Amino acid sequence: MLQAYLFPIGYALQTFPLLAFVFTLPFLIVQYRKYGYVNKIRVIVLYSFLLYLLCAFYLVILPLPDTRHTCSGTASSFNLWAPFQFVRDFLRETGLQWDNPATYLKVFGERAFLQVAFNVLLLVPLGVFLRYYFRRHILRTTITTFLVSLFFEVTQGTGLYGIYDCPYRLFDVDDLMLNTAGGLVGYAVAPWLTAFMPKSDTLDEGVDLSVTRVSYTRRFVAWLIDWAVLSPFVLFFLGRHMLLPVAGAVLFYFVVVPYLTEGRTLGKRIVRIRLNGRDGGLTLHALLVRCVSLYFVIGGPNVLFISGEKNNLPSMVMIPLLLVAGLLNLVFGIHALLCFVRRDRILFYERWSGTKHSIT
């Protein structure tokens, strides 16, 4: 029986990296917007919470049937509305004899007991997370755990919302009660289980954003958002081999826009950072040097190849250009990696332009 529970957990561990990858960008954006920085304890707690939810969901739905056609009886056979059926099952199926203490320990290995125990344990971690991190009181914890349990039961009772012809697992009112009880158990033991952790409402104490370094991760998130905005225009003109409008769009977005908005593009505004000049002010010249150094010197040769313009060049020009582009990419890649590893290093286009980031 334990294998039935270990299989979904193992599958969750295998698929978690993909879910974590998808979750990371919105997670970082929310952290930068709400707190102004990323707290390591908060990262550990929220990613472990995400892993727990994935495990719990897989425990509810896995293993999946081999076919979508799962109807094998009447619809009523897939619903158990009588409460405390688990008590009757326990008394009927286990070898417990109240007058024989030797039978007590054997109960812990029997199916009727294990099913009840795992139904309770399923939402114990949820109760811990709700009390420790989300700081919910007991009433909200009760309601939340009940609603999560109801979601699980509805998911089972609808055959994954119609994916399967009929439910392949029971909608059981006892599961609602046991799951909710598990959430309350988690709420009760949370102070002991999290005693070694800092209190969640003190995670941001002592943080001075004015002296906090703007990480390369934060800048990369801003860069991704900016290019998500700019890419439709760039791709439209590149598809028509119109490089001049592409250059104009890049210059406008990365030079004119931050000059008019005190160093903020849309991406920088979302993650709460801005560009500053050497003396605090930001000049058009500094922004132009920064933009041309990165997007024209480094990015320009790559754009020529991506756009297909290389086909219009003679081979005596194209081959040297290809070598130059490859060399520039290699040098820039090594330079960026060194700057990322040694956080005190400054990217070349920032050094040339005299610009730097700060948190707003």
C-alpha positions as CSV (number, residue, x, y, z in Angstrom):
1,M,0.0,0.0,0.0
2,L,2.9,2.3,0.7
3,Q,3.9,2.0,-2.9
4,A,0.7,3.7,-3.9
5,Y,1.7,6.8,-2.0
6,L,5.4,6.7,-2.9
7,F,4.7,6.6,-6.7
8,P,2.9,10.0,-6.8
9,I,5.5,11.6,-4.6
10,G,8.3,10.3,-6.8
11,Y,6.6,11.6,-9.9
12,A,6.1,15.0,-8.2
13,L,9.9,15.2,-7.5
14,Q,10.5,14.5,-11.2
15,T,8.2,17.2,-12.6
16,F,8.8,19.8,-9.9
17,P,11.9,21.3,-11.7
18,L,9.7,22.2,-14.7
19,L,7.0,23.7,-12.5
20,A,9.6,25.6,-10.5
21,F,11.1,27.0,-13.8
22,V,7.6,28.3,-14.9
23,F,6.9,29.7,-11.4
24,T,10.3,31.5,-11.1
25,L,9.6,34.5,-13.3
26,P,6.3,35.6,-11.8
27,F,7.7,34.7,-8.3
28,L,10.6,37.1,-8.8
29,I,8.4,39.9,-10.2
30,V,6.1,39.7,-7.2
31,Q,9.0,39.6,-4.7
32,Y,10.7,42.6,-6.3
33,R,7.4,44.5,-6.6
34,K,6.2,43.8,-3.0
35,Y,9.4,43.6,-1.0
36,G,12.0,45.3,-3.1
37,Y,14.3,42.3,-2.9
38,V,14.3,38.5,-2.7
39,N,14.6,37.0,0.8
40,K,16.3,33.5,0.9
41,I,14.1,32.2,3.6
42,R,11.0,33.2,1.7
43,V,12.4,31.5,-1.4
44,I,12.9,28.2,0.6
45,V,9.4,28.4,2.2
46,L,7.5,29.2,-1.0
47,Y,9.3,26.7,-3.2
48,S,8.8,24.0,-0.6
49,F,5.1,25.0,-0.4
50,L,4.9,24.7,-4.2
51,L,6.5,21.2,-4.0
52,Y,4.1,20.2,-1.3
53,L,1.0,21.3,-3.3
54,L,2.3,19.3,-6.3
55,C,2.8,16.2,-4.2
56,A,-0.6,16.5,-2.6
57,F,-2.3,17.0,-6.0
58,Y,-0.5,14.0,-7.5
59,L,-1.5,11.9,-4.5
60,V,-5.1,12.7,-5.2
61,I,-5.1,12.0,-9.0
62,L,-2.4,9.4,-9.6
63,P,-2.2,6.7,-10.9
64,L,-4.3,7.7,-13.9
65,P,-6.4,5.1,-15.6
66,D,-5.2,3.5,-18.9
67,T,-8.3,4.6,-20.7
68,R,-10.7,7.6,-20.7
69,H,-13.6,5.2,-20.7
70,T,-13.8,4.5,-16.9
71,C,-17.6,3.9,-16.5
72,S,-18.0,0.6,-14.7
73,G,-21.1,1.2,-12.7
74,T,-23.8,3.7,-11.6
75,A,-22.8,7.2,-10.7
76,S,-23.9,6.7,-7.1
77,S,-21.2,4.1,-6.7
78,F,-18.6,6.8,-6.9
79,N,-20.0,8.8,-4.0
80,L,-19.9,8.1,-0.3
81,W,-22.0,10.5,1.6
82,A,-22.4,8.6,4.9
83,P,-20.0,10.1,7.5
84,F,-17.7,8.1,9.7
85,Q,-17.7,5.2,7.3
86,F,-14.0,5.0,8.0
87,V,-14.8,4.0,11.7
88,R,-17.0,1.1,10.5
89,D,-14.3,0.0,8.0
90,F,-11.7,0.2,10.8
91,L,-13.7,-2.0,13.1
92,R,-14.6,-4.4,10.4
93,E,-11.3,-4.8,8.6
94,T,-8.6,-4.6,11.3
95,G,-7.7,-7.4,13.7
96,L,-8.0,-5.2,16.7
97,Q,-9.2,-6.9,19.8
98,W,-9.7,-4.4,22.7
99,D,-9.0,-7.1,25.3
100,N,-5.8,-8.3,23.6
101,P,-3.0,-5.7,23.7
102,A,-0.9,-7.8,21.4
103,T,-3.1,-6.8,18.5
104,Y,-2.7,-3.1,19.0
105,L,0.6,-2.6,17.2
106,K,-0.5,-4.7,14.2
107,V,-3.2,-2.2,13.5
108,F,-0.7,0.4,12.4
109,G,0.2,-1.7,9.3
110,E,-3.3,-2.5,8.2
111,R,-5.1,-0.8,5.2
112,A,-8.0,0.7,7.1
113,F,-5.7,2.5,9.5
114,L,-3.2,3.6,6.9
115,Q,-5.9,5.1,4.7
116,V,-7.2,7.2,7.6
117,A,-3.7,8.2,8.6
118,F,-2.7,9.3,5.1
119,N,-5.9,11.3,4.7
120,V,-5.1,13.2,7.9
121,L,-1.4,13.7,7.0
122,L,-2.3,14.9,3.5
123,L,-3.1,18.4,4.7
124,V,-1.0,18.6,7.8
125,P,1.7,20.6,5.9
126,L,-0.9,23.0,4.6
127,G,-1.9,23.8,8.2
128,V,1.7,24.4,9.1
129,F,2.3,26.7,6.1
130,L,-1.0,28.6,6.7
131,R,0.0,29.4,10.3
132,Y,3.7,30.0,10.0
133,Y,4.1,31.8,6.7
134,F,0.6,33.1,5.7
135,R,-0.2,33.9,9.4
136,R,-3.8,32.7,9.2
137,H,-5.8,32.2,12.4
138,I,-7.6,28.9,13.1
139,L,-10.9,29.8,11.5
140,R,-9.3,30.7,8.2
141,T,-7.1,27.7,8.4
142,T,-10.2,25.5,8.9
143,I,-12.0,27.1,5.9
144,T,-8.9,26.9,3.7
145,T,-8.1,23.3,4.4
146,F,-11.8,22.3,3.9
147,L,-11.9,24.1,0.5
148,V,-8.6,22.5,-0.6
149,S,-10.0,19.1,0.4
150,L,-13.3,19.9,-1.4
151,F,-11.3,20.8,-4.5
152,F,-9.5,17.4,-4.3
153,E,-12.8,15.5,-3.9
154,V,-14.5,17.4,-6.7
155,T,-11.5,16.7,-8.9
156,Q,-11.8,13.0,-8.2
157,G,-15.6,13.0,-8.4
158,T,-15.7,14.6,-11.8
159,G,-13.2,12.3,-13.4
160,L,-10.6,15.2,-13.7
161,Y,-13.4,17.6,-14.8
162,G,-14.6,15.5,-17.7
163,I,-11.3,14.1,-19.0
164,Y,-12.6,10.7,-18.0
165,D,-16.1,9.4,-18.7
166,C,-16.7,8.6,-15.1
167,P,-14.9,9.1,-11.8
168,Y,-12.1,6.7,-11.2
169,R,-11.9,7.5,-7.5
170,L,-14.5,8.0,-4.8
171,F,-15.9,11.3,-3.7
172,D,-15.9,10.6,0.1
173,V,-17.3,12.9,2.7
174,D,-15.0,11.2,5.3
175,D,-12.0,12.4,3.3
176,L,-13.3,16.0,3.7
177,M,-13.5,15.6,7.5
178,L,-10.1,13.8,7.8
179,N,-8.3,16.2,5.5
180,T,-9.7,19.2,7.4
181,A,-8.7,17.6,10.7
182,G,-5.2,17.2,9.3
183,G,-5.0,20.9,8.5
184,L,-6.0,21.6,12.1
185,V,-3.3,19.2,13.3
186,G,-0.8,21.1,11.2
187,Y,-2.0,24.4,12.6
188,A,-1.5,23.0,16.2
189,V,2.0,21.7,15.7
190,A,3.3,24.5,13.5
191,P,4.9,26.4,16.4
192,W,7.0,23.4,17.3
193,L,7.9,22.4,13.7
194,T,9.0,25.9,12.8
195,A,10.7,26.9,16.1
196,F,14.1,26.9,14.4
197,M,12.8,29.3,11.6
198,P,12.7,33.1,11.9
199,K,9.2,34.5,12.3
200,S,7.6,35.2,8.9
201,D,6.6,38.8,9.9
202,T,10.2,39.6,10.8
203,L,11.9,38.4,7.5
204,D,12.3,42.0,6.2
205,E,13.5,43.7,9.4
206,G,16.8,45.4,9.0
207,V,16.8,45.5,5.2
208,D,18.0,48.8,3.8
209,L,17.0,48.9,0.1
210,S,19.1,52.1,-0.4
211,V,22.3,50.1,0.0
212,T,21.1,46.8,-1.4
213,R,22.9,45.8,-4.6
214,V,20.8,45.4,-7.7
215,S,21.5,41.7,-8.7
216,Y,22.1,40.5,-12.2
217,T,19.0,38.3,-11.8
218,R,16.8,41.3,-11.1
219,R,18.3,43.1,-14.1
220,F,17.8,40.0,-16.3
221,V,14.1,39.9,-15.3
222,A,13.7,43.5,-16.3
223,W,15.5,42.8,-19.6
224,L,13.1,39.9,-20.3
225,I,10.1,42.1,-19.7
226,D,11.5,44.9,-21.9
227,W,12.1,42.6,-24.8
228,A,8.7,40.9,-24.4
229,V,7.3,44.4,-25.1
230,L,9.8,45.3,-27.9
231,S,10.0,41.9,-29.6
232,P,6.7,42.1,-31.6
233,F,7.9,45.4,-33.3
234,V,11.4,44.1,-33.9
235,L,10.3,40.7,-35.3
236,F,7.7,42.5,-37.5
237,F,10.4,44.6,-39.2
238,L,13.0,41.9,-39.2
239,G,10.6,39.6,-41.1
240,R,10.5,42.3,-43.8
241,H,14.3,42.8,-43.8
242,M,13.8,46.4,-42.6
243,L,16.8,47.0,-40.2
244,L,16.5,50.8,-39.9
245,P,13.1,50.7,-38.1
246,V,14.6,48.0,-35.8
247,A,17.4,50.2,-34.9
248,G,15.0,53.1,-34.4
249,A,12.8,51.0,-32.1
250,V,15.8,49.9,-30.0
251,L,17.1,53.5,-29.7
252,F,13.7,54.9,-28.8
253,Y,13.0,52.2,-26.1
254,F,16.4,52.1,-24.5
255,V,17.5,55.7,-24.9
256,V,14.5,58.1,-25.2
257,V,12.1,56.2,-22.9
258,P,14.5,56.0,-19.9
259,Y,15.6,59.6,-20.5
260,L,12.0,60.8,-20.2
261,T,11.1,58.5,-17.2
262,E,14.2,59.1,-15.0
263,G,15.9,55.9,-16.0
264,R,12.9,53.5,-16.1
265,T,11.8,51.3,-18.9
266,L,8.7,49.2,-18.3
267,G,10.7,46.2,-17.2
268,K,12.8,48.3,-14.7
269,R,9.6,49.9,-13.4
270,I,8.0,46.6,-12.7
271,V,11.0,45.2,-10.7
272,R,11.5,48.6,-9.1
273,I,14.9,49.6,-10.4
274,R,16.2,52.6,-12.4
275,L,19.3,53.8,-14.2
276,N,21.5,56.6,-12.7
277,G,24.4,58.5,-14.2
278,R,27.8,59.2,-12.6
279,D,26.5,62.1,-10.6
280,G,23.0,60.8,-10.1
281,G,21.6,62.5,-13.2
282,L,21.0,60.6,-16.5
283,T,22.1,62.2,-19.8
284,L,21.1,61.3,-23.3
285,H,24.8,60.8,-24.1
286,A,25.2,58.2,-21.3
287,L,22.1,56.3,-22.5
288,L,23.2,56.4,-26.1
289,V,26.7,55.0,-25.2
290,R,25.1,52.3,-23.1
291,C,22.6,51.3,-25.8
292,V,25.0,51.4,-28.8
293,S,27.7,49.5,-26.9
294,L,25.3,46.6,-26.0
295,Y,22.7,46.4,-28.8
296,F,24.7,47.6,-31.8
297,V,28.3,46.6,-31.1
298,I,27.4,43.2,-29.6
299,G,23.9,42.6,-30.9
300,G,24.3,44.2,-34.4
301,P,26.3,41.4,-36.1
302,N,24.0,38.8,-34.7
303,V,20.9,40.7,-36.0
304,L,22.4,40.7,-39.5
305,F,22.6,36.9,-39.5
306,I,19.2,36.4,-37.8
307,S,17.5,38.7,-40.3
308,G,19.0,36.9,-43.3
309,E,20.8,40.0,-44.5
310,K,24.0,38.0,-44.7
311,N,22.7,36.4,-47.9
312,N,23.0,39.8,-49.6
313,L,26.7,40.1,-48.6
314,P,29.6,38.8,-50.7
315,S,31.5,35.9,-49.1
316,M,34.6,38.0,-48.6
317,V,32.6,40.2,-46.3
318,M,30.3,37.6,-44.8
319,I,33.1,35.2,-43.5
320,P,35.0,38.0,-41.6
321,L,31.7,39.3,-40.3
322,L,30.8,35.8,-39.0
323,L,34.2,35.5,-37.3
324,V,33.8,38.9,-35.7
325,A,30.3,38.1,-34.4
326,G,31.5,34.8,-33.0
327,L,34.5,36.4,-31.3
328,L,32.3,39.2,-29.8
329,N,29.8,36.7,-28.5
330,L,32.6,34.6,-26.9
331,V,34.3,37.6,-25.3
332,F,31.0,39.1,-24.0
333,G,29.9,35.7,-22.7
334,I,33.1,35.3,-20.7
335,H,33.0,38.9,-19.5
336,A,29.3,38.5,-18.4
337,L,30.1,35.3,-16.6
338,L,33.0,36.8,-14.7
339,C,30.8,39.8,-13.7
340,F,28.1,37.4,-12.5
341,V,30.6,35.4,-10.4
342,R,32.6,38.3,-9.1
343,R,29.8,40.7,-8.1
344,D,32.1,43.7,-7.8
345,R,32.9,43.7,-11.5
346,I,31.0,46.1,-13.8
347,L,29.8,45.2,-17.3
348,F,31.7,47.0,-20.0
349,Y,28.8,49.1,-21.3
350,E,28.1,50.4,-17.9
351,R,31.7,51.4,-17.4
352,W,31.8,53.1,-20.7
353,S,28.5,55.0,-20.2
354,G,29.0,55.7,-16.5
355,T,25.6,54.3,-15.7
356,K,24.4,52.0,-12.8
357,H,21.2,50.6,-11.4
358,S,19.6,51.5,-8.1
359,I,16.4,50.3,-6.3
360,T,13.5,52.7,-6.3
